Amino acid sequence: MEIKWNLFRLFFSILGLSLISGTSKAVNNEGDPSSSALLPRILGMHGLDKPLGEYSPQLAKTISFGVSRGENFSILLKIQTDRCRKLYIGKFEQKGGKVANLSFDAFRVEKFQIKYPSYEGAPVEPVLDPMIPLSTQPTLCPSSLNPQEPQWYVLDFFPPEDILPGIYHSVFSLEGRGNFTVHLKVWKMKLHQEFHLYAGNNSWFNLLGHYGKWIPGEGVLGHAYLDLLKHMHINPFESWTQDPPIIYDPSGQPLLDLENSPNPEDSFMAVYRDYLGTEKINLPNPFSGYTTVDPILYLKAIENTIHHYGWEGRAFIYLFDEPTPNDYDTVIERGKIVRQFAPSLKTLVTTHYVPTLEPYIDIWVPILNFMEKPGYPDPEVYKRLQAKGQEVWLYISCMSHGCDNEVDGGTPDFVIDRKSVYIRAFGAFAHKYNADAILYWRLNHAYSQYPTRDPWTDQWYFSGNGDGTLLYPGRPGIYGLTTHQPISSLRIQAVEEALHDNWYYKKMDELKVKPSWWPSALDNLINSPTQWDKNYSSYQELTERIGNYLHAKGPKSSP
């Protein structure tokens, strides 16, 4: 009997099949690991849902989903192998033989050790987060600590805008074993992302996180971070290592020296010129106390700089952060000075609507927790402000998990020990409240304490793991890295899913004739900041439904 069984196994191995290949249905786990723990297997899903505590994402051997042209998409893989094997990614091709040219990035997802829970009930255990870049044909090996422990990977694909719509098929395999099948439907729409996350990325903190001190070549490191963030539709609004000094043009008018300070290679324009796009541009706040120059003179230089570079309508300053009623007089005083000496400069304040502040604020950033909360402005107030030409961004703060070990606020946030849906839901919240953008206070806060505290082992700030830190400072020697480079997290990667969702919601609202199911579809997901659907698959399914509808009934492509 044993001889027959071995021959049977040999027959299947020659065919390149796995006895545990399973079916195309999604499963929560892979069955009893004791019977076939080391046989090669691949399970996966479209998207970046992640295991957390007792929660496991829905994984399968075969997945089917749709994307728009130009919309990058991620596949999360759970891989178990008996030895080191190469991962082969098959071509995406149609039945007629047409092949799609999809480039991709590959990552191994490592775990961050949680020491203190960010909220009551959070798991205190290693949680998947940092994404280590791999080659596009990586060799995958079992864990050296526990060979039977599955490893997690992310493949991030980039369909070109000119890809032909249709259904494509691909097979991933571990040297012919553990096959995983993808059926990709490319819709005819073209995705042009205009909705962004604005988040602080302090360039001085980047240097500290990597080197623990200032070193020459700040611009090189800055370019690496900007390349990463641009790809993700994230605008780094906090971009000044030091406030640029004032120079004077030939006519004697003051300007900010954005070309030569602190040197031509590391200046603002040398680093940021190719990344400014069409989004808002943050300029130094002359009231911050970081400059000794008279604020009025500095504002005059800012005004001339805006016109010099053609930034009218785009330049803004972070005028004041979360003012209390005792701060309102200061906000008004600063606002009056800006209006007088830099009328082209937009002012941003992280606050809910206050009538006395209205003449002095251009970009209102209310905290998500206060939307629809008794005693705070009704969301319709912000629509009135937008109709007058002002903007409204949503602010994500530590209040979501409790800034000082307070009660969990129940609203979405970015901490490591949350399920992925807490990020995925941002797209729906932003659409529900008609937000022009989302604001998050910083991407690299934990860098600021290195080497006393290392972001790779300690990100406990404001009673949250990773609050203010969505990136890791990749240094030579860490997880096999050989150069200094920014390392993504699963959390910052998941931001794209929320931004893409928001694009689909907007496309539905733009239709002249809408399907009967659409008006209530979003309401079924989001009722209020504390009452919302916490199932990742609900957002995935709605976007899939929208994509199929737009493909069949909507415009041929986006404007």
C-alpha positions in Angstrom: 0.0 0.0 0.0 2.9 2.4 0.9 4.5 1.7 -2.5 1.2 2.6 -4.4 0.9 5.8 -2.4 4.4 6.9 -3.2 3.9 6.1 -6.9 0.7 8.2 -6.7 2.5 11.1 -5.2 5.3 10.8 -7.8 2.8 10.9 -10.6 1.3 14.2 -9.3 4.8 15.7 -8.7 5.8 15.0 -12.3 2.7 16.8 -13.5 3.7 19.8 -11.3 0.6 19.6 -9.2 0.1 19.6 -5.4 -2.1 17.2 -3.6 -3.2 20.1 -1.4 -4.0 22.5 -4.2 -7.6 22.8 -2.9 -10.5 24.5 -4.8 -11.2 28.0 -6.0 -13.3 28.8 -3.0 -11.9 31.2 -0.4 -11.1 29.6 3.0 -10.2 31.0 6.4 -7.3 28.6 6.9 -5.4 25.8 5.2 -6.8 22.9 7.1 -4.8 20.7 9.5 -1.2 21.7 9.1 0.1 18.5 10.8 -0.7 16.4 7.8 1.0 18.4 5.1 2.8 21.2 6.9 5.8 21.4 4.7 4.3 20.7 1.3 4.5 23.8 -1.0 1.3 25.8 -1.0 0.2 29.2 -2.0 -3.0 30.9 -0.8 -3.9 34.5 -1.5 -6.3 37.3 -2.0 -6.8 40.6 -3.9 -6.1 43.4 -1.4 -4.2 43.9 1.8 -6.4 42.5 4.5 -4.2 41.0 7.2 -4.4 38.5 10.0 -4.7 40.0 13.5 -5.2 38.1 16.7 -7.8 35.5 16.0 -8.9 37.2 12.7 -7.8 35.7 9.4 -8.4 37.1 5.9 -10.3 35.1 3.3 -7.7 33.3 1.2 -8.1 31.0 -1.8 -6.1 29.1 -4.4 -8.0 30.9 -7.2 -9.0 34.6 -7.1 -11.0 36.7 -9.6 -11.3 40.5 -9.5 -11.4 43.6 -11.7 -9.3 46.8 -12.0 -9.4 49.9 -14.1 -6.7 50.7 -16.6 -3.7 52.4 -14.9 -4.9 51.2 -11.4 -2.2 49.4 -9.5 -3.4 46.5 -7.4 -1.9 44.3 -4.6 -2.1 40.6 -4.0 -1.4 39.3 -0.5 0.1 35.8 -0.5 0.5 33.3 2.3 3.2 30.8 1.3 4.5 27.7 2.9 7.4 25.7 1.5 9.6 22.8 2.4 12.7 24.4 1.2 13.9 27.5 -0.6 12.1 27.8 -3.9 11.8 30.5 -6.6 8.5 32.2 -7.0 7.4 32.3 -10.7 4.8 34.8 -11.8 3.2 33.7 -15.0 2.3 36.1 -17.8 -1.1 37.7 -17.7 -2.7 36.6 -21.0 -6.1 36.3 -22.6 -7.5 33.2 -24.2 -6.7 34.5 -27.6 -3.0 34.7 -26.7 -2.8 38.5 -26.1 -0.3 39.2 -23.3 -0.5 42.2 -20.9 2.7 43.8 -19.8 2.2 44.2 -16.1 5.3 45.2 -14.1 5.3 44.5 -10.4 7.1 44.9 -7.1 7.5 42.1 -4.7 7.8 42.3 -0.9 8.2 40.0 2.1 6.1 41.2 5.0 7.8 41.0 8.3 6.3 41.4 11.8 6.4 44.2 14.3 6.4 43.2 17.9 3.5 44.9 19.8 4.4 45.5 23.4 1.4 47.6 24.6 -2.1 47.5 23.1 -3.2 50.6 21.2 -6.8 50.1 22.4 -8.7 47.8 24.7 -8.7 44.3 23.3 -5.9 44.8 20.9 -3.6 41.7 20.5 -0.2 42.0 22.1 1.9 39.9 19.7 3.9 40.2 16.5 1.8 41.9 13.8 2.6 42.0 10.1 3.6 45.5 8.9 7.1 46.3 7.4 7.4 45.3 3.7 10.9 44.3 2.6 11.5 44.7 -1.1 12.5 41.6 -3.1 13.6 40.9 -6.7 10.8 40.3 -9.2 11.7 36.6 -9.2 12.4 36.1 -5.5 13.6 32.9 -3.8 11.3 32.1 -0.9 12.5 30.1 2.0 10.9 28.7 5.2 11.3 30.6 8.4 14.7 29.8 10.0 13.1 30.0 13.5 10.0 27.9 12.7 10.1 26.1 9.3 6.4 25.2 9.5 5.3 28.9 10.0 3.8 30.3 6.8 5.5 33.5 5.3 3.5 36.5 3.9 4.3 38.4 0.7 2.8 41.2 -1.3 2.9 41.6 -5.0 2.1 45.1 -6.2 1.1 45.2 -9.9 1.0 48.2 -12.3 -1.3 47.8 -15.3 -0.5 50.5 -17.9 -3.2 52.9 -19.0 -3.2 51.6 -22.6 -3.8 47.9 -21.6 -6.6 46.4 -23.6 -9.8 45.7 -21.5 -10.7 42.1 -21.1 -10.1 39.1 -18.9 -6.5 37.9 -18.3 -5.2 34.8 -16.5 -2.0 34.1 -14.7 -0.5 31.3 -12.6 2.0 31.8 -9.7 4.0 28.8 -8.6 6.9 27.7 -6.4 9.1 26.0 -9.0 6.0 24.2 -10.4 4.5 23.4 -7.1 1.7 25.1 -5.1 0.0 26.8 -8.0 -2.1 29.9 -7.4 -4.4 31.2 -10.2 -5.4 34.8 -10.9 -8.3 35.8 -13.2 -8.0 39.5 -13.8 -10.7 41.5 -15.5 -9.5 44.9 -16.8 -12.3 47.3 -17.1 -12.4 50.0 -19.8 -12.2 53.0 -17.4 -8.9 54.8 -16.9 -8.1 55.7 -13.3 -6.7 59.1 -12.8 -6.3 59.6 -9.0 -7.0 63.2 -7.9 -7.9 62.5 -4.3 -4.9 62.5 -2.0 -3.7 61.9 1.5 -1.6 64.8 2.8 0.8 63.7 5.5 3.9 65.2 7.2 7.2 63.7 6.2 9.8 65.7 8.1 13.0 65.5 6.1 15.2 66.1 9.2 13.5 63.1 10.9 14.4 61.0 7.8 18.0 61.8 8.4 17.8 61.0 12.1 16.0 57.7 11.4 18.6 56.5 9.0 21.8 58.0 10.4 21.0 59.5 13.9 22.5 62.8 12.7 22.7 65.2 9.8 24.9 64.1 7.0 25.5 65.5 3.4 23.3 64.0 0.7 20.0 64.8 2.3 18.5 65.3 -1.1 19.3 61.8 -2.3 17.4 60.3 0.7 14.6 62.8 0.1 14.2 61.7 -3.5 13.9 58.1 -2.4 11.0 58.9 -0.1 9.3 61.1 -2.6 9.5 58.4 -5.3 7.7 56.1 -2.9 5.0 58.6 -1.8 4.2 59.9 -5.3 3.5 56.3 -6.4 1.0 56.0 -3.5 -0.7 59.4 -4.1 0.5 60.8 -0.8 1.6 64.4 -0.6 4.2 65.1 2.0 3.2 68.6 3.3 6.0 68.9 6.0 9.1 69.2 3.9 11.4 71.8 5.5 14.6 70.7 7.3 15.1 74.4 7.9 13.2 77.5 6.8 14.8 78.8 3.6 16.4 82.3 4.0 15.2 85.4 2.2 17.0 86.7 -0.8 16.2 89.6 -3.1 15.4 89.7 -6.8 17.0 92.3 -9.1 14.1 94.7 -8.3 14.8 94.5 -4.6 11.7 92.3 -3.8 12.2 89.6 -1.2 12.0 85.9 -2.2 12.5 82.6 -0.4 15.8 81.0 -1.5 14.4 77.7 -2.7 17.2 77.0 -5.1 20.4 77.2 -3.0 19.5 76.6 0.6 21.1 74.7 2.4 23.0 74.0 -0.9 22.0 73.6 -4.6 21.9 69.8 -4.3 19.7 69.6 -1.2 17.5 72.7 -1.8 13.7 72.5 -1.9 13.5 72.9 -5.7 16.3 70.4 -6.4 14.5 67.8 -4.3 10.8 68.5 -4.9 10.6 70.1 -8.4 9.7 66.9 -10.2 7.1 65.9 -7.5 5.0 69.0 -7.1 2.4 67.9 -9.6 -0.9 69.8 -9.4 -1.5 69.4 -5.7 -1.2 71.8 -2.8 2.3 73.0 -1.9 3.2 73.6 1.8 5.3 76.6 2.5 7.1 77.4 5.8 5.0 78.8 8.6 6.5 82.2 9.7 4.7 82.0 13.0 6.2 78.6 14.0 9.2 80.0 15.9 11.7 78.2 13.7 12.7 81.4 12.0 14.0 84.6 13.5 12.9 86.7 10.5 10.0 89.1 11.0 6.8 87.3 10.0 5.6 90.2 7.9 8.8 90.3 5.9 8.7 86.5 5.5 5.1 86.6 4.3 6.0 89.2 1.7 8.8 86.9 0.5 6.3 84.0 0.4 3.8 86.1 -1.6 6.5 86.9 -4.2 7.7 83.3 -4.3 4.2 82.1 -5.1 4.0 84.4 -8.1 7.6 83.6 -9.1 6.9 79.9 -9.4 3.3 80.2 -10.5 1.8 78.5 -7.4 -1.3 80.7 -7.2 -4.2 78.7 -5.7 -1.9 75.9 -4.5 0.4 77.3 -1.8 -0.7 77.0 1.8 0.7 77.1 5.3 -0.3 75.1 8.4 -1.4 78.2 10.3 -2.4 76.6 13.6 -2.7 73.0 14.9 -5.9 72.1 16.8 -6.7 75.5 18.4 -8.8 75.7 21.6 -11.2 78.6 22.2 -8.3 80.3 24.1 -6.3 80.2 20.8 -8.9 81.7 18.5 -7.6 85.3 19.0 -4.2 84.1 17.9 -5.6 82.4 14.9 -7.5 85.5 13.9 -4.4 87.7 14.4 -2.3 85.5 12.3 -5.0 85.2 9.6 -5.3 89.0 9.3 -1.5 89.3 8.8 -1.5 86.6 6.1 -4.5 88.2 4.3 -2.7 91.5 4.3 0.8 90.6 3.3 0.4 87.2 1.5 -3.1 87.2 0.0 -2.2 84.4 -2.4 -1.4 82.1 0.4 -4.0 79.7 1.7 -4.3 79.0 5.4 -5.0 75.6 6.9 -6.2 75.0 10.4 -7.0 71.7 12.0 -10.3 72.6 13.5 -14.0 72.2 13.1 -16.0 75.2 11.8 -16.1 78.2 14.1 -18.0 81.3 12.7 -15.5 83.9 14.0 -12.6 82.1 12.2 -14.3 81.8 8.8 -12.7 84.9 7.3 -9.2 83.7 8.1 -9.3 80.0 7.1 -9.2 78.6 3.6 -8.7 74.9 4.4 -10.8 73.5 7.2 -9.6 70.2 8.7 -12.1 68.9 11.2 -11.3 65.8 13.2 -13.3 62.8 11.8 -14.5 62.0 15.4 -16.4 65.2 15.5 -18.4 64.8 12.3 -22.1 64.4 13.2 -21.3 64.6 16.9 -23.8 66.6 19.0 -22.5 70.1 19.7 -20.4 70.2 16.6 -21.2 71.6 13.1 -23.5 69.6 10.8 -21.7 68.3 7.7 -23.9 70.5 5.6 -22.0 73.5 7.0 -18.8 72.3 5.3 -20.6 71.9 2.0 -21.6 75.6 2.3 -18.0 76.5 2.8 -16.9 74.5 -0.2 -19.5 76.2 -2.3 -17.8 79.5 -1.4 -14.4 78.2 -2.6 -13.0 76.9 0.7 -11.8 73.4 1.1 -12.5 70.7 3.7 -10.1 67.9 4.6 -10.7 65.1 7.1 -8.2 64.9 10.0 -7.2 61.5 11.4 -5.9 61.9 14.9 -4.9 59.8 17.9 -8.4 60.4 19.3 -9.5 57.4 17.2 -7.7 54.9 19.5 -7.4 57.2 22.6 -4.5 59.7 22.8 -3.7 58.9 26.5 -5.0 55.4 27.0 -8.5 56.8 26.8 -11.5 54.8 25.6 -11.3 53.6 22.0 -13.0 56.2 19.9 -14.2 53.6 17.4 -13.2 55.6 14.3 -10.7 54.5 11.7 -7.0 55.1 12.3 -3.5 54.0 11.2 -2.1 52.1 14.2 -0.3 48.8 13.6 -2.6 46.6 15.7 -5.8 47.4 13.8 -7.4 45.4 11.1 -6.8 46.6 7.5 -10.4 47.7 7.2 -9.6 50.6 9.6 -7.6 52.1 6.7 -9.8 50.9 3.8 -12.8 52.7 5.2 -11.2 56.1 4.8 -12.2 56.3 1.2 -15.9 55.8 2.1 -15.7 58.3 5.0 -14.1 60.9 2.8 -16.8 60.5 0.2 -19.7 60.5 2.7 -18.5 63.9 4.1 -17.5 65.3 0.7 -13.9 65.8 1.8 -11.4 67.3 -0.7 -8.5 65.4 0.9 -7.4 63.5 4.0 -4.8 64.9 6.5 -2.6 62.7 8.7 -0.1 64.5 10.9 3.1 62.6 10.1 4.6 59.6 8.4 8.0 59.4 10.2 7.5 60.6 13.8 9.3 57.6 15.4 12.4 58.4 13.3 12.9 61.5 15.5 14.1 59.5 18.5 16.7 57.3 16.8 19.2 56.0 18.0 17.7 56.3 21.6 14.5 54.6 20.3 14.5 52.6 17.1 11.4 52.7 14.9 12.0 49.0 14.1 11.3 48.0 17.7 9.6 51.0 19.3 6.7 53.0 17.8 4.7 53.6 20.9 3.5 57.3 20.8 0.3 58.9 22.0 -0.9 55.5 23.3 -0.7 54.0 19.9 1.6 51.6 18.0 2.7 53.5 14.9 0.7 56.6 15.5 2.5 59.1 13.3 4.8 56.5 11.6 3.7 54.7 8.5 7.3 54.1 7.2 10.5 52.4 8.3 14.1 53.6 7.8 15.7 50.9 5.7 19.3 50.7 6.7 22.1 48.4 5.4 22.0 45.1 7.4 18.3 45.1 8.3 16.5 42.2 6.7 19.3 41.9 4.1 19.1 45.5 2.9 22.3 46.9 1.4 21.4 50.6 1.0 19.5 53.3 2.9 16.0 53.4 1.6 12.4 53.9 2.8 10.5 50.8 3.7 6.7 50.7 3.2 4.3 49.3 5.7 1.2 47.3 5.0 -0.7 50.3 6.4 0.7 52.9 4.0 0.3 50.5 1.1 -3.4 50.0 2.1 -3.9 53.8 1.8 -4.0 53.4 -1.9 -7.0 51.0 -1.6 -8.9 53.7 0.2 -8.0 56.4 -2.3 -9.0 54.1 -5.2 -12.3 53.4 -3.5 -13.0 57.1 -3.3 -12.3 57.5 -7.1 -14.9 54.8 -7.8 -17.5 56.5 -5.6 -17.0 59.8 -7.3 -17.4 58.2 -10.7 -20.8 56.8 -9.6 -21.9 60.3 -8.5 -20.9 61.8 -11.8 -23.3 59.5 -13.7 -26.3 61.3 -15.1 -28.4 58.2 -14.6 -27.6 56.2 -11.5 -28.6 52.6 -10.7 -31.3 52.2 -8.0 -28.8 50.4 -5.7 -26.2 53.2 -5.6 -27.8 55.9 -3.3 -28.0 53.5 -0.3 -24.9 51.5 -1.1 -22.5 53.8 0.8 -24.9 54.4 3.6 -25.0 50.7 4.2 -21.2 50.9 4.9 -20.9 54.2 6.7 -23.6 55.5 9.1 -21.4 57.7 11.3 -17.7 57.9 12.5 -18.5 55.3 15.1 -21.0 53.1 13.3 -19.6 51.6 10.2 -19.0 48.3 8.5 -15.8 46.7 9.8 -15.7 43.9 7.3 -12.9 44.4 4.8 -14.8 42.3 2.2 -17.8 44.8 2.2 -15.6 47.5 0.7 -14.0 45.1 -1.7 -17.3 43.9 -2.9 -18.8 47.4 -3.4 -15.8 48.6 -5.5 -16.1 45.4 -7.6 -19.8 46.0 -8.1 -19.1 49.6 -9.1 -16.3 48.7 -11.5 -18.5 46.1 -13.3 -21.3 48.6 -13.5 -19.2 51.4 -14.9 -17.6 49.0 -17.4 -21.0 47.9 -18.7 -23.0 51.1 -18.4 -20.7 54.0 -17.6 -18.4 56.2 -19.7 -15.8 54.6 -21.9 -13.0 56.2 -19.9 -12.5 58.8 -17.2 -12.0 62.4 -18.3 
